[in-house]
Amino acid sequence: MSTKQSPIMVVACACGQLLRGPIEELVGIVQKHARESHNMQVTREDVLSRARPEA
């Protein structure tokens, strides 16, 4: 069993919010932010295309 953790990824929203987490969690975090803050629906593919490794 692997204990390697997923790298932390970040998505910078146009509103200035920086969202971060392992990719498995980041998709839900970004989708929730988009829905609650901007009344937008984003797909997993949208999130993945914007996610970058944390520097």
C-alpha positions in Angstrom: 0.0 0.0 0.0 1.4 3.4 -1.0 1.6 6.2 1.5 2.7 8.8 -1.1 0.5 11.8 -0.8 -0.9 13.7 -3.8 0.9 17.0 -4.5 -0.9 20.2 -3.5 -2.4 21.9 -6.5 -3.8 25.5 -6.7 -6.4 27.3 -8.8 -6.4 31.1 -8.9 -10.0 32.4 -9.4 -10.5 35.6 -11.3 -12.0 37.1 -8.1 -8.7 36.8 -6.4 -9.4 33.7 -4.3 -6.6 31.1 -4.3 -8.0 27.6 -3.9 -5.6 24.8 -2.9 -5.6 21.1 -2.1 -4.7 17.7 -3.4 -6.4 17.2 -6.8 -8.9 14.7 -5.4 -10.2 17.4 -3.1 -9.5 20.5 -5.2 -12.1 19.7 -7.8 -14.9 19.8 -5.2 -13.4 22.9 -3.6 -13.3 24.8 -6.8 -16.8 23.6 -7.9 -18.2 24.7 -4.5 -16.6 28.1 -4.8 -17.8 28.7 -8.3 -21.3 27.6 -7.4 -21.6 29.6 -4.2 -19.6 32.7 -5.0 -20.3 33.1 -8.7 -23.4 31.0 -9.5 -21.4 29.0 -12.0 -21.1 25.3 -12.8 -17.6 24.1 -13.6 -16.6 20.6 -14.7 -13.8 18.4 -13.4 -12.0 19.1 -16.8 -12.4 22.9 -16.2 -10.7 22.6 -12.8 -7.9 20.3 -14.1 -7.1 22.6 -16.9 -6.6 25.5 -14.5 -4.8 23.6 -11.7 -1.1 24.2 -11.2 1.3 22.7 -8.8 1.9 24.7 -5.6 5.2 26.6 -5.8 
